Amino acid sequence: MRVVAKFGGTSLGTGDRIARAADSIATAVADGHEIAVVASAMGSTTDDLLEAITFDASEPDRAEIVSMGERTSVRMLKAALAARDVDATFLEPGDDEWPVVTDEYGEVDAEETRRRASELVSVCDETVPVITGFLAEGPDGTVSTLGRGGSDTTAVMLGNYMDADEVVIVTDVEGVMTGDPHVVEGARNVGEISVDELRNLSFRGAEVVAPSALSYKGENLAVRVVHYQHGDLLTGGTHIEGTFENLVDLRERPLACLTVAGRSIRNEPGVFQSLAGALGEADINIDVVASGLDSVTLYVDAEQAERAENILHRQVIEQPAVASVTVDKPLAVIRLTGGELPTQPGVIHEIVEPFAAARLQIHDLVTSATSVAIVVDWDDRERGLELVQDLF
């Protein structure tokens, strides 16, 4: 089996942890597996180096400075493997075999990186390549970086381009947890999680796998997250399932828009809970939610509009914080789901501009971590769908 194993900064934070990482790699090699390693900077080295740059440094100089963390890690890990009689070679930008390259715009040159990664495969049965994560090489030979979480990106990208069977992300948590174990009690490991679910968690602060990395996960590439104390690269942890694609979807049935107004209700604890809870108890599903300082807007199936209005009206009567409820229908919702949306500057403008040019009114635009819901008049649904499909 061909495996790309990425060791995060915590898992390489001390000499003992580097030794533990080397032991797990040596065991996998002894069992006949082809292993390529991606190493992050030890501990908080990258942050420490960035904090030390208190002067006006150019971007190329900054990249060279922060690259020293990863450059040190690969040397330490290569030496630890050699001490275990494992043939290993460290790779960093500038080496002839270095795989990750960018174009003149600083974006990963997928074609050239794939070509170099495929060449790297040919040496994996003889040696363990230990590759600096986070770093790339520009067309002029200068060092650049892949951004925060770039070591994850390096690992999953190389796993994809090297036709690996699995990418193993070795970190300081037991895979993906039900909650932050440093904050909540009883947090437990989630055995499986979809790419969609994990990307949403990642974009909202869950530091497990960098969102940029998951865009490189293909259907046939397994990705797993394990704790550095586990000691076995090939078992345990959380399996990340599926792949992420850009999808454009039009809801088949019309929606009704119920707006509950009240002065500063966004600052009133429990208001939304009572509104949503009352609809939930009546088995009325809320499809889209939007809120402002003085209103909460709930979109439900148009067939449920009258019943939902009566339910919410009872909440208006009972709660002094809310004043009135109104209904608007029929409306349509067009959803664009795509893992790269949050990383594309100006993407909301790109979505809205064609609607303005076509004189189509957008009633609401609701964004989440990896999706955008566009609410339009029911009669404008087909034209709106075409506009979004033309963009994506």
Buried (B, 14 or more C-beta within 10 A) or exposed (E): EBBBBBBBBBBBBEEEBBBBBBBBBBBBBEEEBBBBBBBBBBBBBBEEBEEEEEEEEEEEBBBBBBBEBBBBBBBBBBBBBEEBEBEBBBBBBEBEEBBBBBEEEEEBBBEBBBEBBEEBBEBBEEBBBBBBBBBBBBEEEBBBBBEBBBBBBBBBBBBBBBEBBBBBBBBBBBBBBEEEBEEEEEBEBBEEBEBBBBBBBBBEEBBBBBBBBBBBBEEEBBBBBBBBEBBEBBEBBBBBBBBBEEEBBBBEEBBBBBBBBBEEBEEBEEBBEBBBEBBEEEEBEBBBBBBEEBBBBBBBBBEBBEBBBEBBBEBBEEBEBBBEBEBBBBBBBBBBBBBBBBEEEEBEEEBBEBBEEEEBEBBBBBBBBBBBBBBBBBEBBEBBBBBBEEBB
